[in-house]
Amino acid sequence: MAPASTQIREAAVAGQFYPGVTDELDAVVRGLLAGAVDAIDAANVPKAIIAPHAGYVYSGALAAQAYARLTPAAEIITRVVLLGPCHRVAVRGLALSSAEAFRTPLGDIPLDRRSGEKILAFPHVQVSDAAHEAEHSLEVHLPFLQRVLTDFSLLPLVVGEAAPEQVADVIEALWGGPETVFVISTDLSHFLDYDGARRIDAQTCHAIEALDPSAITPNGACGRFPVGGMLTAAKRRGMSITTLGLCNSGDTAGPKDRVVGYGAWMLQEADAGEAQNDFGAATRALLERHGGEILELAERSILHGLEHGAPLPITDGEQNAELIENGACFVTLKRGGQLRGCIGSVQAHRPLATDVAENAFRAAFKDPRFPALRIDELEGIELSVSVLSPQTPMAFSDEADFLGQLTPGVDGLIIEDAGHRALFLPSVWAQLPTPETFVEHLKLKAGLARDHWSDGFRAWRFTAEEIAAD
């Protein structure tokens, strides 16, 4: 990032949204946190919180309910990624600050400029000091962080109009481990009467609990863009979310005829091992019950393709209820033990029965590595279907750390870097039994050099349960 004209971003709303005198601010923040002491739970420290950004007299007590949850990890959390909406200067995408530190009456907080440089690779991330200069949605959170955490750096992002997936991609790139926490800043409805605000805020709360950014209306949350990105990332990762409280200014320090709504939530990471085991057991049971139907669907779709040039149409009413639940699969064809086609879905986005039929057709006739399957090849075709678990993004410090985390024979793997992406199913370990050879060949499949590595390298793993025709 270009050098800042002033290396310190000075406090803009001290004395307005919160006390501007050091001792008074310290006492107020400590008092708010003391009032939330019952919320502290060392066994349930969140990876992310969503908290309001109004004046402390209005929303400070509710914000403290979220911040108190971070207290047990005060010595562990060393980086805070703070995302909030723009109120003063319009932004397209996400805006970084070029300052070296943000100042409050409680002191200066150093910025994580290295991480900022990293995410500038995204076309929707820019540097805009103007967006940060007078923005309160980030600043009001800083005194809480300064009193809850011990020693940390900050990556502040003003979020303007951006798709949830765009914001989620930035969040994923910054995910890190237990040293990193995300703070999402938003208020809820604005300037409705008390009962109207409660209705809209309840709807927004329901959308947030469902991890559904599309259900947050434009007047439901001023921070709907950063919130939407966090919810999208949470859904990708199978996170859980807990509502910590809802209120509005009419409940705290304002009249009831024109109120602003507030909410607080915490998000926690799923236990990857437990989730993987749950998926494996559930999917094995599904294949035991309906594996024959799944293989028959794949075979019928290939035959339908030979005759009609299109996959077998799937009617939900004709399928078992379990097979019309969304699912992701790969269909693999072999002949004489050699690959003859393999196409699939990385993420569940349609009924499993439809996914099987579509991918069987594409594996037979649309795999660009092979000519379309001929009718005279049918007799020797070996067919298998792999049902995929959700993906889990991997966090690693370097390539050795990355390779050391892989479990041969178990992990399916997706890698991505510099616009190149590729996937291997867990079954590929049979031919490439070590992490080094597995990853080298996956890089080659992606169009990367065998020894490629960069700071932008990303990876996701998953598991799969396979069933094959006799």
Order of alpha helices (4+ residues) and beta strands (2+ residues): beta-alpha-beta-alpha-beta-beta-beta-beta-alpha-beta-alpha-alpha-alpha-beta-alpha-beta-beta-alpha-alpha-beta-alpha-beta-alpha-beta-beta-alpha-beta-beta-alpha-beta-beta-alpha-beta-beta
